[in-house]
Amino acid sequence: PVVLDITVNLPNDSQVILK
């Protein structure tokens, strides 16, 4: 997924990428 502030709609996997 795109690394943006949309982690709210993404699973934890995406949150890790954002951090």
N, CA, C and O atoms as a GROMACS GRO file, in nm:
protein
   76
    1PRO      N    1   0.083  -0.123   0.000
    1PRO     CA    2   0.000   0.000   0.000
    1PRO      C    3   0.085   0.126   0.000
    1PRO      O    4   0.206   0.121   0.021
    2VAL      N    5   0.023   0.237  -0.023
    2VAL     CA    6   0.099   0.363  -0.025
    2VAL      C    7   0.136   0.405   0.116
    2VAL      O    8   0.056   0.396   0.209
    3VAL      N    9   0.258   0.451   0.131
    3VAL     CA   10   0.305   0.492   0.265
    3VAL      C   11   0.258   0.635   0.294
    3VAL      O   12   0.332   0.731   0.275
    4LEU      N   13   0.134   0.645   0.340
    4LEU     CA   14   0.078   0.778   0.369
    4LEU      C   15   0.007   0.776   0.504
    4LEU      O   16   0.021   0.682   0.582
    5ASP      N   17  -0.066   0.881   0.529
    5ASP     CA   18  -0.138   0.889   0.657
    5ASP      C   19  -0.266   0.808   0.654
    5ASP      O   20  -0.357   0.831   0.733
    6ILE      N   21  -0.273   0.712   0.561
    6ILE     CA   22  -0.395   0.633   0.549
    6ILE      C   23  -0.383   0.503   0.629
    6ILE      O   24  -0.463   0.412   0.610
    7THR      N   25  -0.283   0.495   0.717
    7THR     CA   26  -0.265   0.373   0.796
    7THR      C   27  -0.392   0.340   0.873
    7THR      O   28  -0.417   0.225   0.909
    8VAL      N   29  -0.471   0.441   0.897
    8VAL     CA   30  -0.595   0.421   0.972
    8VAL      C   31  -0.681   0.316   0.903
    8VAL      O   32  -0.757   0.244   0.968
    9ASN      N   33  -0.669   0.308   0.772
    9ASN     CA   34  -0.750   0.212   0.697
    9ASN      C   35  -0.668   0.088   0.658
    9ASN      O   36  -0.718  -0.002   0.590
   10LEU      N   37  -0.545   0.086   0.701
   10LEU     CA   38  -0.459  -0.026   0.663
   10LEU      C   39  -0.428  -0.111   0.786
   10LEU      O   40  -0.443  -0.065   0.899
   11PRO      N   41  -0.386  -0.233   0.763
   11PRO     CA   42  -0.351  -0.324   0.874
   11PRO      C   43  -0.221  -0.281   0.941
   11PRO      O   44  -0.157  -0.184   0.901
   12ASN      N   45  -0.184  -0.355   1.044
   12ASN     CA   46  -0.060  -0.323   1.116
   12ASN      C   47   0.062  -0.330   1.026
   12ASN      O   48   0.160  -0.260   1.048
   13ASP      N   49   0.057  -0.414   0.926
   13ASP     CA   50   0.171  -0.427   0.834
   13ASP      C   51   0.205  -0.293   0.772
   13ASP      O   52   0.323  -0.259   0.757
   14SER      N   53   0.106  -0.217   0.738
   14SER     CA   54   0.130  -0.087   0.676
   14SER      C   55   0.178   0.014   0.781
   14SER      O   56   0.261   0.100   0.752
   15GLN      N   57   0.126   0.001   0.900
   15GLN     CA   58   0.168   0.094   1.005
   15GLN      C   59   0.317   0.082   1.031
   15GLN      O   60   0.385   0.181   1.057
   16VAL      N   61   0.367  -0.038   1.024
   16VAL     CA   62   0.510  -0.059   1.048
   16VAL      C   63   0.592   0.014   0.942
   16VAL      O   64   0.697   0.071   0.972
   17ILE      N   65   0.543   0.013   0.818
   17ILE     CA   66   0.613   0.081   0.709
   17ILE      C   67   0.613   0.232   0.732
   17ILE      O   68   0.712   0.301   0.705
   18LEU      N   69   0.502   0.282   0.783
   18LEU     CA   70   0.493   0.426   0.807
   18LEU      C   71   0.590   0.468   0.917
   18LEU      O   72   0.653   0.574   0.908
   19LYS      N   73   0.602   0.386   1.018
   19LYS     CA   74   0.693   0.420   1.127
   19LYS      C   75   0.837   0.402   1.080
   19LYS      O   76   0.931   0.426   1.156
   0.00000   0.00000   0.00000
